[in-house]
């Protein structure tokens, strides 16, 4: 009888180790506490497709700034992206567990408001935490993926048609164009306030700009408009998308106070994530 009991105990122990669900409970719960429930965010599944795209970054020819090249990009795999921006309450759950840095008091905790005052690094921490919780890889979208999902809400990045001998004229024209797009009310509004695009994503182009995972680049073009020479990549600065595209240092939480590299600073910095389809049972 004692031998049989020991055998059953050993089998039960092996079953716990082999079960991903059991590992999830053991890994995430503190001693004497139940594992907190995290709901899977609402996702929009987009089919592969192509989109006209104004390339991200800075481009020069013969040492002078030139207009952004227009290319056609193809998203070759299905894209699962959050319907809504990550809410303040969702982000606060990560803060409460010590996996994310806290944000300003007036930006924390609201279930119906987007998380703002978050840096690219904060968004990365949240994505890693959510991936561990839900055993599926969540990450920031690339600028190309964000533009594809944004559809008719993607910002107008059309060339400024400035005289190449006077690039400041183009910069001023862009600044004026972006300034006219600024929302009257900069305070983050309830999720859904700015409506949905044709793909069902909410609040694109509202008053919360969204981090992407795309690094800032400087590219030299030849006379035919093709990349020539070395492309300089700065991953300490990331592309941010909203009513216009800009580039912000990865540690900045409030671009209005500095850190915005191009154009009118974003009113608020937030984010939404994409989900890769492979499960991550090994993350605990």
C-alpha positions in Angstrom: 0.0 0.0 0.0 2.8 2.5 0.9 4.6 1.6 -2.3 1.5 2.3 -4.4 0.9 5.6 -2.6 4.5 6.7 -3.4 4.0 5.7 -7.0 0.8 7.8 -7.4 2.5 10.8 -5.8 5.4 10.5 -8.2 3.0 10.3 -11.2 1.1 13.3 -10.0 4.4 15.3 -9.7 5.4 14.4 -13.2 2.0 15.4 -14.5 2.3 18.8 -12.9 5.8 19.4 -14.4 4.6 18.2 -17.9 1.5 20.4 -17.9 1.9 23.9 -19.3 -1.2 25.0 -17.5 0.1 23.8 -14.2 3.4 25.6 -14.9 1.5 28.8 -15.6 -0.2 28.7 -12.2 3.0 27.9 -10.3 5.1 30.4 -12.1 2.8 33.4 -11.9 1.2 33.0 -8.4 2.9 34.2 -5.3 2.9 31.8 -2.3 -0.6 31.5 -0.9 -2.1 33.6 -3.7 -4.2 32.7 -6.8 -2.9 33.7 -10.2 -4.5 36.9 -11.4 -6.8 36.6 -14.4 -5.7 38.4 -17.5 -8.2 38.5 -20.4 -7.1 38.1 -23.9 -7.5 41.5 -25.6 -9.9 41.9 -28.5 -7.9 41.3 -31.7 -8.6 42.1 -35.4 -7.3 39.5 -37.9 -6.2 40.9 -41.2 -5.5 38.9 -44.3 -2.2 39.4 -46.2 -2.2 42.2 -48.7 -0.4 45.2 -50.1 -0.4 48.9 -49.4 1.1 52.1 -50.7 3.7 53.2 -48.2 5.7 56.4 -47.6 9.0 54.9 -46.4 10.0 55.7 -42.8 13.2 57.6 -42.1 15.3 60.4 -43.5 16.5 60.4 -47.1 19.2 62.5 -48.8 20.6 62.8 -52.3 23.9 64.6 -53.0 24.0 65.7 -49.4 20.6 67.4 -49.4 17.3 66.2 -47.9 14.8 64.8 -50.4 11.2 63.6 -50.4 10.3 60.3 -48.8 10.2 57.5 -51.5 6.8 56.0 -52.1 6.9 52.2 -52.4 4.4 49.3 -52.3 4.8 46.9 -49.4 3.3 43.6 -48.9 2.3 42.0 -45.6 2.8 38.4 -46.5 1.2 36.7 -43.5 -2.1 37.2 -41.6 -1.8 40.1 -39.1 -3.5 39.9 -35.7 -3.5 43.4 -34.1 -5.3 44.8 -31.1 -8.7 46.4 -31.8 -8.1 49.0 -29.2 -5.1 50.8 -27.7 -3.9 49.2 -24.5 -6.0 50.7 -21.7 -4.7 52.4 -18.6 -6.3 49.7 -16.5 -4.6 46.9 -18.5 -1.2 48.6 -18.2 -1.8 49.1 -14.5 -2.2 45.4 -14.0 1.4 45.0 -15.3 2.5 47.8 -12.9 0.8 46.1 -10.0 2.7 42.9 -10.6 6.0 44.8 -10.8 6.7 44.0 -14.4 6.0 47.5 -15.7 7.1 51.0 -14.6 4.4 53.2 -13.1 3.0 56.1 -15.0 1.7 59.5 -13.9 -1.2 59.3 -11.4 -3.6 61.0 -13.8 -2.8 58.5 -16.5 -3.2 55.4 -14.5 -6.0 53.0 -13.8 -9.0 54.0 -16.0 -10.6 51.1 -17.8 -12.1 53.2 -20.5 -9.0 55.4 -21.3 -5.9 54.4 -23.3 -2.6 54.1 -21.4 -0.6 57.2 -22.0 2.7 58.7 -20.8 4.4 55.4 -21.7 7.8 55.1 -23.5 8.8 52.5 -26.1 10.6 50.8 -23.3 7.4 50.7 -21.2 5.5 49.2 -24.1 8.2 46.6 -24.6 7.9 45.6 -20.9 4.1 45.3 -21.2 4.4 43.2 -24.3 6.8 40.8 -22.6 4.6 40.6 -19.5 1.4 39.9 -21.5 3.3 37.3 -23.6 4.2 35.5 -20.4 0.6 35.7 -19.1 -1.2 34.5 -22.2 1.5 32.2 -23.5 1.5 33.8 -26.9 4.0 36.3 -28.3 2.8 39.9 -28.3 4.9 42.7 -29.7 4.8 46.2 -31.1 3.9 46.4 -34.8 6.4 47.6 -37.3 5.7 50.9 -39.0 4.7 49.0 -42.1 2.3 46.7 -40.2 0.8 49.7 -38.4 0.2 51.5 -41.7 -1.3 48.4 -43.3 -3.7 48.0 -40.4 -4.5 51.8 -40.3 -5.9 51.7 -43.8 -7.7 55.0 -44.5 -6.6 56.4 -41.1 -2.9 56.2 -42.0 -1.4 59.7 -41.9 -0.7 61.7 -45.0 3.0 61.5 -45.6 2.9 62.7 -49.1 6.0 64.6 -50.4 6.2 68.3 -49.5 7.5 69.3 -53.0 10.0 71.7 -51.6 12.9 73.2 -53.5 15.9 70.9 -52.7 18.1 74.0 -52.3 15.9 75.2 -49.5 14.9 72.2 -47.3 13.7 74.5 -44.5 10.7 75.5 -46.7 9.6 71.9 -46.8 10.0 71.5 -43.0 8.0 74.6 -42.4 5.2 73.4 -44.8 5.1 70.1 -43.0 5.0 71.7 -39.6 2.1 73.9 -40.7 0.2 71.0 -42.1 0.6 68.9 -39.0 -0.3 71.8 -36.7 -3.6 72.2 -38.4 -4.3 68.5 -37.6 -3.8 68.9 -33.9 -6.9 68.0 -31.9 -8.5 70.7 -29.9 -8.7 68.6 -26.7 -5.4 66.9 -25.9 -6.7 65.0 -22.8 -7.0 61.3 -23.6 -10.6 60.4 -24.4 -12.6 57.2 -23.7 -11.7 54.3 -25.9 -13.8 54.4 -29.1 -14.2 58.2 -29.1 -12.5 58.6 -32.5 -14.4 55.8 -34.1 -13.1 52.8 -36.1 -11.5 52.5 -39.5 -12.6 50.1 -42.3 -10.6 47.3 -40.6 -12.4 47.7 -37.2 -9.4 49.3 -35.3 -10.5 52.1 -33.0 -9.0 55.6 -32.4 -6.4 55.6 -35.1 -5.4 59.2 -35.8 -7.1 60.4 -32.5 -5.1 62.2 -29.9 -3.0 59.3 -28.8 0.0 58.5 -31.0 1.2 54.8 -31.1 4.7 53.4 -30.7 6.0 51.1 -33.4 9.1 48.9 -33.4 10.7 50.5 -36.4 14.1 52.2 -35.9 14.9 55.6 -37.3 17.1 55.4 -40.3 19.1 57.8 -42.6 19.4 56.6 -46.2 21.4 58.1 -49.0 19.8 57.8 -52.4 21.4 57.7 -55.8 20.3 59.8 -58.8 17.7 57.1 -59.7 16.2 57.3 -56.2 17.6 53.9 -55.1 19.5 53.4 -51.8 23.2 53.9 -52.2 25.9 53.4 -49.6 25.5 52.7 -45.9 22.1 53.1 -44.2 22.5 54.6 -40.7 20.2 52.9 -38.2 19.4 54.5 -34.8 17.3 52.1 -32.7 17.4 54.6 -29.8 14.8 56.5 -31.7 11.5 54.8 -32.9 8.8 55.7 -35.4 5.6 56.8 -33.8 2.3 56.9 -35.7 -0.9 59.0 -35.2 -2.2 62.0 -37.0 1.3 62.2 -38.5 4.4 60.1 -38.3 7.2 61.3 -36.1 10.3 59.8 -34.4 10.8 59.8 -30.6 13.6 58.7 -28.4 12.7 55.3 -26.8 12.8 56.5 -23.2 10.5 59.5 -23.7 7.0 59.3 -22.1 5.8 62.8 -22.9 7.0 64.1 -26.3 5.6 67.5 -25.6 8.4 68.0 -23.1 11.1 67.0 -25.6 12.4 64.0 -27.5 10.3 64.5 -30.7 12.6 64.5 -33.6 10.4 65.6 -36.4 7.3 67.9 -36.7 4.7 68.7 -34.2 5.0 66.7 -31.0 2.4 64.1 -30.3 -0.3 65.0 -27.7 0.0 61.6 -26.0 2.1 58.5 -26.4 0.3 55.1 -26.2 0.4 51.8 -28.0 -1.3 48.7 -29.3 0.2 45.3 -29.9 0.2 42.6 -32.6 0.1 38.9 -31.7 2.2 36.3 -33.4 0.4 33.0 -33.9 2.8 30.6 -32.3 2.1 29.7 -28.6 4.9 30.3 -26.0 4.4 27.6 -23.5 8.1 27.8 -22.6 7.7 31.3 -21.1 7.4 31.2 -17.3 
